[in-house]
């Protein structure tokens, strides 16, 4: 099995949780609990009264890094994006990947809808078709989100033991598929956003 080695993004190291526990799509509650626990442990006000200025500064610096890391990692998509960006940075042979494509049926529907909107922008049937298409995009986006979550969870279970503390690796096949799914997901989200802003379709 071909493995891709990469540095664990600094935000994960600053968070101080096991990397793949933090990467897991189901880790939101664990992240919150970890933040609360570490905030209490590191808060300068809880240091001994005779603690040195250096100790207080160290706790303040560690607490600031912890809070900044949490802000970056509290969102599932952000956690995955940081990892994928680091993998590509450390493995440039992966390239930028192919341009993501929406499913063929949705693509055809989108092009036909564009023509209808240009020809009959106020037509009731066209506007109904627009709402229907937007709904299809929402369904497809959520389907991709589930696939990304399931695959990232599976990938997390494939990490080998014994790597350097700040490094890990993932199977190439998982990385390629994860990146493709995430790119398609982002593409559909942008498409939905464009429809919502241009035509005021319901969210």
C-alpha positions as CSV (number, residue, x, y, z in Angstrom):
1,X,0.0,0.0,0.0
2,X,1.5,3.3,-1.1
3,X,1.7,5.8,1.8
4,X,2.1,9.6,1.8
5,X,4.1,11.0,4.7
6,X,3.3,14.6,5.8
7,X,3.9,17.0,8.6
8,X,1.0,17.3,11.0
9,X,-0.3,20.9,10.6
10,X,0.8,23.2,13.4
11,X,-2.7,23.9,14.5
12,X,-3.2,20.2,15.4
13,X,0.1,20.2,17.4
14,X,-0.9,23.4,19.2
15,X,-4.3,21.9,20.1
16,X,-2.5,19.1,21.9
17,X,-4.9,16.2,21.0
18,X,-3.9,13.0,19.2
19,X,-3.9,14.0,15.5
20,X,-6.5,11.5,14.2
21,X,-8.8,12.0,17.1
22,X,-8.8,15.7,16.2
23,X,-9.3,14.9,12.5
24,X,-12.2,12.6,13.1
25,X,-15.6,14.0,11.8
26,X,-17.1,13.0,15.1
27,X,-14.7,14.9,17.3
28,X,-16.6,18.2,17.8
29,X,-17.6,17.4,21.4
30,X,-14.1,15.9,22.2
31,X,-12.5,19.1,20.9
32,X,-14.7,21.3,23.1
33,X,-14.0,19.1,26.2
34,X,-10.3,19.2,25.5
35,X,-10.4,23.0,25.1
36,X,-12.2,23.5,28.4
37,X,-9.9,21.1,30.2
38,X,-6.7,22.7,28.8
39,X,-8.0,26.2,29.3
40,X,-8.5,25.5,33.0
41,X,-5.1,23.8,33.3
42,X,-3.2,26.6,31.5
43,X,-5.0,29.7,32.8
44,X,-2.4,32.1,34.3
45,X,-4.7,32.9,37.2
46,X,-4.5,29.3,38.4
47,X,-0.7,29.4,38.8
48,X,0.8,29.6,42.2
49,X,1.2,33.1,43.7
50,X,4.9,32.8,43.6
51,X,5.1,31.6,40.0
52,X,7.7,33.4,37.9
53,X,6.9,35.9,35.2
54,X,8.4,33.4,32.7
55,X,6.0,30.7,33.8
56,X,3.0,33.1,33.5
57,X,4.2,34.2,30.0
58,X,4.6,30.6,29.0
59,X,1.0,29.7,30.1
60,X,-0.4,32.8,28.4
61,X,1.4,31.9,25.1
62,X,0.3,28.3,25.3
63,X,-3.3,29.3,26.0
64,X,-3.3,31.8,23.1
65,X,-2.0,29.1,20.7
66,X,-4.6,26.6,22.0
67,X,-7.5,29.1,21.4
68,X,-6.2,30.0,17.9
69,X,-5.9,26.3,17.1
70,X,-9.4,25.6,18.2
71,X,-10.8,28.4,16.1
72,X,-9.1,26.8,13.0
73,X,-10.1,23.2,13.8
74,X,-13.6,23.5,15.3
75,X,-15.1,23.1,11.8
76,X,-15.0,19.7,10.1
77,X,-14.3,21.1,6.7
78,X,-11.5,23.3,8.0
79,X,-9.8,20.4,9.7
80,X,-9.8,18.4,6.5
81,X,-8.7,21.3,4.4
82,X,-5.7,22.0,6.6
83,X,-4.6,18.3,6.3
84,X,-5.1,18.2,2.5
85,X,-3.2,21.4,2.0
86,X,-0.3,20.1,4.1
87,X,-0.3,16.7,2.2
88,X,0.0,18.5,-1.1
89,X,2.6,20.9,0.2
90,X,4.8,17.9,1.4
91,X,4.0,15.8,-1.7
92,X,4.2,18.1,-4.7
93,X,4.1,15.2,-7.1
94,X,0.3,15.0,-6.3
95,X,-0.1,18.2,-8.4
96,X,-3.2,20.4,-8.1
97,X,-5.7,17.7,-9.1
98,X,-8.3,17.7,-11.9
99,X,-11.0,20.4,-12.0
100,X,-13.9,19.0,-10.0
101,X,-17.0,18.1,-11.9
102,X,-20.6,18.2,-10.8
103,X,-22.6,15.0,-11.6
104,X,-23.5,14.8,-15.3
105,X,-27.3,14.9,-14.7
106,X,-26.9,18.1,-12.6
107,X,-24.6,19.7,-15.1
108,X,-27.1,19.1,-17.9
109,X,-29.9,20.5,-15.8
110,X,-27.8,23.5,-14.9
111,X,-27.0,24.4,-18.5
112,X,-30.7,24.0,-19.5
113,X,-31.7,26.2,-16.6
114,X,-29.2,28.9,-17.6
115,X,-30.7,29.0,-21.1
116,X,-34.3,29.2,-19.7
117,X,-33.3,32.0,-17.2
118,X,-31.7,34.0,-20.1
119,X,-34.8,33.6,-22.3
120,X,-37.6,33.7,-19.7
121,X,-36.2,35.2,-16.4
122,X,-39.6,35.9,-14.9
123,X,-41.4,32.7,-16.1
124,X,-43.1,30.8,-13.2
125,X,-42.1,27.4,-14.6
126,X,-38.5,28.6,-14.9
127,X,-38.4,29.9,-11.4
128,X,-39.9,26.6,-10.1
129,X,-37.2,24.8,-12.0
130,X,-34.6,27.0,-10.4
131,X,-35.9,26.2,-6.9
132,X,-35.9,22.5,-7.8
133,X,-32.3,22.6,-9.1
134,X,-31.2,24.4,-6.0
135,X,-32.8,21.7,-3.9
136,X,-31.0,19.0,-5.9
137,X,-27.7,20.8,-5.3
138,X,-28.4,20.9,-1.6
139,X,-29.1,17.1,-1.6
140,X,-25.9,16.4,-3.6
141,X,-23.8,18.6,-1.3
142,X,-25.0,16.8,1.8
143,X,-24.4,13.4,0.1
144,X,-20.8,14.5,-0.6
145,X,-20.4,15.8,3.0
146,X,-21.4,12.3,4.3
147,X,-19.0,10.6,1.9
148,X,-16.1,12.9,2.9
149,X,-16.9,12.3,6.6
150,X,-17.0,8.5,6.1
151,X,-13.8,8.5,4.1
152,X,-11.8,10.8,6.4
153,X,-12.9,8.5,9.3
154,X,-11.7,5.5,7.4
155,X,-8.4,7.2,6.5
156,X,-7.9,8.1,10.2
157,X,-7.9,4.4,11.0
158,X,-5.2,3.7,8.5
159,X,-2.5,5.8,10.0
160,X,0.5,3.7,10.9
161,X,2.2,3.7,14.3
162,X,5.7,4.7,14.9
163,X,5.9,7.9,12.9
164,X,7.9,10.9,14.2
165,X,5.8,13.0,16.7
166,X,5.1,15.8,14.2
167,X,4.7,13.5,11.2
168,X,2.2,10.9,10.0
169,X,1.1,9.3,6.8
170,X,-2.1,8.2,4.9
171,X,-2.7,5.8,2.1
172,X,-2.4,7.5,-1.3
173,X,-5.7,6.1,-2.5
174,X,-7.5,7.6,0.5
175,X,-5.9,11.0,-0.1
176,X,-6.7,11.1,-3.8
177,X,-10.3,10.2,-3.2
178,X,-10.7,12.6,-0.2
179,X,-9.3,15.5,-2.2
180,X,-11.6,14.7,-5.2
181,X,-14.7,14.5,-2.9
182,X,-13.8,17.7,-1.0
183,X,-13.1,19.6,-4.3
184,X,-16.5,18.5,-5.7
185,X,-18.2,19.5,-2.4
186,X,-16.6,23.0,-2.5
187,X,-17.7,23.4,-6.1
188,X,-21.3,22.5,-5.4
189,X,-21.3,24.8,-2.4
190,X,-20.1,27.7,-4.5
191,X,-22.7,26.9,-7.1
192,X,-25.4,27.0,-4.5
193,X,-24.1,30.3,-3.2
194,X,-24.1,31.8,-6.6
195,X,-27.7,30.7,-7.2
196,X,-28.8,32.1,-3.8
197,X,-27.1,35.5,-4.4
198,X,-28.2,35.9,-8.1
199,X,-31.7,34.6,-8.0
200,X,-32.7,34.9,-4.3
201,X,-33.6,31.2,-4.1
202,X,-34.4,29.9,-0.6
203,X,-31.6,28.4,1.4
